[in-house]
């Protein structure tokens, strides 16, 4: 593979995807973004080429992959809400498994043999050990995790049968925003904790629900490993370099800080950063939510040469706050119509 060739980023107009596109462009790579803009924003892709289409649309894939311009794919586009996956599993199997197989088959047929796949810590289910190593048993407690695990297993078989090289990156909780203030998290409706709290601090509005206050954790709320979105994006560039340089053939890697913070600790960090205490309200547990998810990052350090640089919770919250304060109404472009969302969004 040639580093002079383009990288195709599916879902590259989404929250994490747009940060990956920025990192790739800063590394000197040519980037093609394939996104239907159902959840993403054209304004977020910068100077990258944007193809507005569904990531599994065969006509679009043949056009992008058929000319030999693309050497690798970063696959971000997916449905990614845990609670929704429990209510609508068919949608998640269709979007995350069936359509991803269409993408993999188009890659295979056009000779594109390298992919970085956006996976999730949800593949583990309830952890037996914390921090969670990649060797931990995979027993997802929701269809979102099940569908991501199904793709991971397919990648292993595609590697064996077709020589497809891959890195599957198991994200923990992506948060924060680009330090430039130009990229951030903009969804409607917003479902993730940090931006919901920041929006409440900025605009007021209804209290943010705390889903579960009776977990077996120090303060009764869920504990999560928050990793800055820029650190997450850097790991994708490292994974691509490993694939292109021949150092990596097939790998599964956690991406997290290796430390956990409870929901209440995040609320307190938002209050310190903004000077405003966002209102919250206790709510029942969400189906499929494990009590604690914290990553072991040893393999990421060893295989990717990666470690988080923006690891402090207040740093993560502060960059997100800078984005929301400077973009009170998000990006200028507006969403149009239904469609799959992007992981980490």
C-alpha angles and dihedrals in degrees: 000000000000124000085211091068124087128267118223112218114193111205089016093149091062129093101274094024094059091052090051090050089052092051092048092050091049087052089056097255126145109235134198115195118207109193135141090211091229088130104001132077129236089213090063098063096069114194095344118117110260123207109189105213143102112285092235096046103126096206091055093044092050090050094049099039100033100074099060092246096118123070101173144012131222105201112206105143114107146114107270117173114116097206093045091050090058091051096041109027093156090062091052095049090049097046100036104034113019095041094043089055088055089054092048091050092050089050091049094049092050095046098250102143106173129078137167107207125206106227132161147232085242087086089077101057116192106004121237091195134025126242090039117229122206090250090063114120113269110229108150117203095204139039092250090064092040093054093048090049090050090057092047089055091047090052090055091054093044088052092052096044104032106019093249107168116210149168116204110202115203105208123208116196112328114207142150131055139253111290089230088067090232099106130043147136115298119166135149112236097022115215104170122098104233098048092042091055092045093049089051090050090049103040106015114224133136122346119269111248117238103213105217127000097184102068120131091258131113094268100020096253129107118278118219138178108237116204122187113249092230091054088049091052092049089056091059091055090049091049092051091049089052092051094045094045093052094242093115128045104163124355143159115206135179118227113203143109095252091237130093132218126191124232090252091052089054090051089052092049090052090051091051095047097044100032087231128099108225114221117249136182130200114250136178119275116273117242112260098017113137117214097235133021116173124155134230104222098189095106092048089055094046101041103029101026085233133144131161115264098182096048105140116101093225091052090052092048093043094055090048090049091051089054095048094044092052094040104039091166098035123234118352095241118082130222119257125205133327126305145125118314127221127258114264092018 
